[in-house]
Amino acid sequence: MATEDTGDSFGFTEKRELPRLLCPPAFSNSLLEIGGAQYEADSINFNRNGLGIFVNGRLPNVDGGMVSFQFEREDRQLIEITGLPFELVYSNETEVGSQYGLKFETGGVSDDVKEALREIEIELGRQATMNRYGL
């Protein structure tokens, strides 16, 4: 699996297969289903392979679950992802909450879901190239 080198002038090199893109207000909070319970999380960053989230508090110590979220495109079309299996691949507890990295498990999902994930990534990438965030 090749990684994309997105080095910058500060010497930072992206280690993920695909860089994650910031989630704008048009990207909903995420709803996680873990062990029969539901948890709401702030969506931080996204690519078609995974999602970064923030939770006030902590999630149970598990390997994965299901995630649902929505994204409203600039043309007002709503893309909904419901019950997408994920693997928990990263966690970082802080004094104010916890950050988690979710890797989508797309092996058993429909081609429509995979296409929707790619479509969200393309739209977020387009917004980022317009320097929407001013970073």
Phi and psi restraints in degrees (value plus and minus 20) as a CYANA .aco file:
   2 ALA   PHI    -102.6   -62.6
   2 ALA   PSI     124.6   164.6
   3 THR   PHI    -124.1   -84.1
   3 THR   PSI     128.7   168.7
   4 GLU   PHI    -106.2   -66.2
   4 GLU   PSI     105.7   145.7
   5 ASP   PHI    -105.2   -65.2
   5 ASP   PSI      89.3   129.3
   6 THR   PHI    -137.5   -97.5
   6 THR   PSI      30.8    70.8
   7 GLY   PHI     -82.4   -42.4
   7 GLY   PSI     133.6   173.6
   8 ASP   PHI    -147.5  -107.5
   8 ASP   PSI    -195.7  -155.7
   9 SER   PHI     -89.8   -49.8
   9 SER   PSI     -31.4     8.6
  10 PHE   PHI    -115.6   -75.6
  10 PHE   PSI     -17.0    23.0
  11 GLY   PHI      65.8   105.8
  11 GLY   PSI     -11.6    28.4
  12 PHE   PHI     -98.1   -58.1
  12 PHE   PSI     111.8   151.8
  13 THR   PHI    -142.2  -102.2
  13 THR   PSI     107.7   147.7
  14 GLU   PHI     -86.8   -46.8
  14 GLU   PSI     108.5   148.5
  15 LYS   PHI    -118.8   -78.8
  15 LYS   PSI     -31.0     9.0
  16 ARG   PHI     -97.8   -57.8
  16 ARG   PSI     138.6   178.6
  17 GLU   PHI     -78.8   -38.8
  17 GLU   PSI     -61.8   -21.8
  18 LEU   PHI    -149.9  -109.9
  18 LEU   PSI     118.0   158.0
  19 PRO   PHI     -86.4   -46.4
  19 PRO   PSI     130.5   170.5
  20 ARG   PHI    -109.7   -69.7
  20 ARG   PSI     126.6   166.6
  21 LEU   PHI    -130.4   -90.4
  21 LEU   PSI     118.8   158.8
  22 LEU   PHI     -80.2   -40.2
  22 LEU   PSI     122.3   162.3
  23 CYS   PHI    -109.1   -69.1
  23 CYS   PSI      96.8   136.8
  24 PRO   PHI     -99.4   -59.4
  24 PRO   PSI     156.4   196.4
  25 PRO   PHI     -77.1   -37.1
  25 PRO   PSI     -43.5    -3.5
  26 ALA   PHI     -91.0   -51.0
  26 ALA   PSI     -29.2    10.8
  27 PHE   PHI    -117.6   -77.6
  27 PHE   PSI     101.9   141.9
  28 SER   PHI     -90.3   -50.3
  28 SER   PSI     149.8   189.8
  29 ASN   PHI     -84.2   -44.2
  29 ASN   PSI     140.8   180.8
  30 SER   PHI    -120.2   -80.2
  30 SER   PSI     124.0   164.0
  31 LEU   PHI    -130.2   -90.2
  31 LEU   PSI     100.5   140.5
  32 LEU   PHI    -125.5   -85.5
  32 LEU   PSI     117.1   157.1
  33 GLU   PHI    -131.7   -91.7
  33 GLU   PSI      96.8   136.8
  34 ILE   PHI    -155.1  -115.1
  34 ILE   PSI      98.1   138.1
  35 GLY   PHI      35.7    75.7
  35 GLY   PSI      17.4    57.4
  36 GLY   PHI      65.0   105.0
  36 GLY   PSI     -27.1    12.9
  37 ALA   PHI    -126.4   -86.4
  37 ALA   PSI     136.8   176.8
  38 GLN   PHI    -134.7   -94.7
  38 GLN   PSI     123.6   163.6
  39 TYR   PHI    -155.1  -115.1
  39 TYR   PSI     114.4   154.4
  40 GLU   PHI    -115.6   -75.6
  40 GLU   PSI     118.7   158.7
  41 ALA   PHI    -156.1  -116.1
  41 ALA   PSI     127.9   167.9
  42 ASP   PHI     -95.3   -55.3
  42 ASP   PSI     111.6   151.6
  43 SER   PHI    -103.0   -63.0
  43 SER   PSI     104.1   144.1
  44 ILE   PHI    -121.5   -81.5
  44 ILE   PSI     -77.7   -37.7
  45 ASN   PHI    -165.8  -125.8
  45 ASN   PSI     141.4   181.4
  46 PHE   PHI    -168.7  -128.7
  46 PHE   PSI     126.4   166.4
  47 ASN   PHI    -166.4  -126.4
  47 ASN   PSI     154.6   194.6
  48 ARG   PHI     -85.0   -45.0
  48 ARG   PSI     -31.7     8.3
  49 ASN   PHI    -118.6   -78.6
  49 ASN   PSI     -35.4     4.6
  50 GLY   PHI    -194.4  -154.4
  50 GLY   PSI    -198.6  -158.6
  51 LEU   PHI    -165.7  -125.7
  51 LEU   PSI     116.3   156.3
  52 GLY   PHI    -117.9   -77.9
  52 GLY   PSI     114.3   154.3
  53 ILE   PHI    -152.6  -112.6
  53 ILE   PSI     143.4   183.4
  54 PHE   PHI    -149.7  -109.7
  54 PHE   PSI     114.8   154.8
  55 VAL   PHI    -146.6  -106.6
  55 VAL   PSI     112.6   152.6
  56 ASN   PHI     -91.3   -51.3
  56 ASN   PSI      92.6   132.6
  57 GLY   PHI      83.8   123.8
  57 GLY   PSI    -164.8  -124.8
  58 ARG   PHI    -156.1  -116.1
  58 ARG   PSI     132.0   172.0
  59 LEU   PHI    -110.5   -70.5
  59 LEU   PSI     139.5   179.5
  60 PRO   PHI     -81.2   -41.2
  60 PRO   PSI     136.4   176.4
  61 ASN   PHI     -99.2   -59.2
  61 ASN   PSI      69.1   109.1
  62 VAL   PHI    -154.6  -114.6
  62 VAL   PSI     149.4   189.4
  63 ASP   PHI    -108.2   -68.2
  63 ASP   PSI     -40.5    -0.5
  64 GLY   PHI     159.8   199.8
  64 GLY   PSI    -188.4  -148.4
  65 GLY   PHI     158.3   198.3
  65 GLY   PSI    -165.6  -125.6
  66 MET   PHI    -147.8  -107.8
  66 MET   PSI     125.1   165.1
  67 VAL   PHI    -149.0  -109.0
  67 VAL   PSI     125.7   165.7
  68 SER   PHI    -151.9  -111.9
  68 SER   PSI     124.3   164.3
  69 PHE   PHI    -181.8  -141.8
  69 PHE   PSI     149.3   189.3
  70 GLN   PHI    -152.4  -112.4
  70 GLN   PSI     134.1   174.1
  71 PHE   PHI    -159.2  -119.2
  71 PHE   PSI     107.6   147.6
  72 GLU   PHI    -118.9   -78.9
  72 GLU   PSI      96.0   136.0
  73 ARG   PHI     -88.4   -48.4
  73 ARG   PSI     146.9   186.9
  74 GLU   PHI     -82.7   -42.7
  74 GLU   PSI     -46.3    -6.3
  75 ASP   PHI    -105.3   -65.3
  75 ASP   PSI      -6.8    33.2
  76 ARG   PHI      54.0    94.0
  76 ARG   PSI     -17.0    23.0
  77 GLN   PHI     -93.5   -53.5
  77 GLN   PSI     113.6   153.6
  78 LEU   PHI    -117.2   -77.2
  78 LEU   PSI     108.3   148.3
  79 ILE   PHI    -127.2   -87.2
  79 ILE   PSI     103.1   143.1
  80 GLU   PHI    -134.9   -94.9
  80 GLU   PSI     111.1   151.1
  81 ILE   PHI    -136.1   -96.1
  81 ILE   PSI     104.4   144.4
  82 THR   PHI    -148.2  -108.2
  82 THR   PSI     109.4   149.4
  83 GLY   PHI      44.2    84.2
  83 GLY   PSI      18.1    58.1
  84 LEU   PHI    -101.3   -61.3
  84 LEU   PSI     101.6   141.6
  85 PRO   PHI     -83.7   -43.7
  85 PRO   PSI     122.3   162.3
  86 PHE   PHI    -157.8  -117.8
  86 PHE   PSI     137.9   177.9
  87 GLU   PHI    -131.2   -91.2
  87 GLU   PSI     113.5   153.5
  88 LEU   PHI    -101.1   -61.1
  88 LEU   PSI      94.1   134.1
  89 VAL   PHI    -132.7   -92.7
  89 VAL   PSI     -27.7    12.3
  90 TYR   PHI    -174.6  -134.6
  90 TYR   PSI     119.9   159.9
  91 SER   PHI    -166.4  -126.4
  91 SER   PSI     122.9   162.9
  92 ASN   PHI    -164.0  -124.0
  92 ASN   PSI      91.8   131.8
  93 GLU   PHI    -104.7   -64.7
  93 GLU   PSI     117.8   157.8
  94 THR   PHI    -144.8  -104.8
  94 THR   PSI     158.7   198.7
  95 GLU   PHI     -89.0   -49.0
  95 GLU   PSI     -42.9    -2.9
  96 VAL   PHI    -129.9   -89.9
  96 VAL   PSI     -21.1    18.9
  97 GLY   PHI     139.2   179.2
  97 GLY   PSI    -184.7  -144.7
  98 SER   PHI    -153.5  -113.5
  98 SER   PSI     122.9   162.9
  99 GLN   PHI    -124.6   -84.6
  99 GLN   PSI     120.4   160.4
 100 TYR   PHI    -155.2  -115.2
 100 TYR   PSI     128.4   168.4
 101 GLY   PHI    -131.8   -91.8
 101 GLY   PSI     106.0   146.0
 102 LEU   PHI    -129.3   -89.3
 102 LEU   PSI     112.4   152.4
 103 LYS   PHI    -125.7   -85.7
 103 LYS   PSI     101.9   141.9
 104 PHE   PHI     -88.9   -48.9
 104 PHE   PSI     117.1   157.1
 105 GLU   PHI    -121.6   -81.6
 105 GLU   PSI      73.0   113.0
 106 THR   PHI    -117.9   -77.9
 106 THR   PSI     -16.2    23.8
 107 GLY   PHI     -77.0   -37.0
 107 GLY   PSI     -57.4   -17.4
 108 GLY   PHI    -125.9   -85.9
 108 GLY   PSI      -9.9    30.1
 109 VAL   PHI    -114.6   -74.6
 109 VAL   PSI     143.2   183.2
 110 SER   PHI     -91.0   -51.0
 110 SER   PSI     139.8   179.8
 111 ASP   PHI     -82.6   -42.6
 111 ASP   PSI     -50.3   -10.3
 112 ASP   PHI     -82.3   -42.3
 112 ASP   PSI     -61.3   -21.3
 113 VAL   PHI     -87.2   -47.2
 113 VAL   PSI     -63.9   -23.9
 114 LYS   PHI     -80.4   -40.4
 114 LYS   PSI     -61.7   -21.7
 115 GLU   PHI     -85.6   -45.6
 115 GLU   PSI     -58.9   -18.9
 116 ALA   PHI     -83.6   -43.6
 116 ALA   PSI     -59.3   -19.3
 117 LEU   PHI     -83.4   -43.4
 117 LEU   PSI     -62.3   -22.3
 118 ARG   PHI     -84.8   -44.8
 118 ARG   PSI     -59.2   -19.2
 119 GLU   PHI     -84.1   -44.1
 119 GLU   PSI     -61.9   -21.9
 120 ILE   PHI     -81.8   -41.8
 120 ILE   PSI     -65.1   -25.1
 121 GLU   PHI     -80.8   -40.8
 121 GLU   PSI     -63.0   -23.0
 122 ILE   PHI     -82.3   -42.3
 122 ILE   PSI     -64.8   -24.8
 123 GLU   PHI     -84.7   -44.7
 123 GLU   PSI     -63.5   -23.5
 124 LEU   PHI     -84.7   -44.7
 124 LEU   PSI     -58.3   -18.3
 125 GLY   PHI     -83.9   -43.9
 125 GLY   PSI     -59.8   -19.8
 126 ARG   PHI     -83.2   -43.2
 126 ARG   PSI     -63.8   -23.8
 127 GLN   PHI     -84.8   -44.8
 127 GLN   PSI     -58.7   -18.7
 128 ALA   PHI     -86.2   -46.2
 128 ALA   PSI     -57.4   -17.4
 129 THR   PHI     -90.9   -50.9
 129 THR   PSI     -39.0     1.0
 130 MET   PHI    -102.9   -62.9
 130 MET   PSI     -14.2    25.8
 131 ASN   PHI      36.2    76.2
 131 ASN   PSI      20.0    60.0
 132 ARG   PHI     -80.2   -40.2
 132 ARG   PSI     -53.0   -13.0
 133 TYR   PHI    -106.9   -66.9
 133 TYR   PSI     -34.8     5.2
 134 GLY   PHI      46.4    86.4
 134 GLY   PSI       6.7    46.7
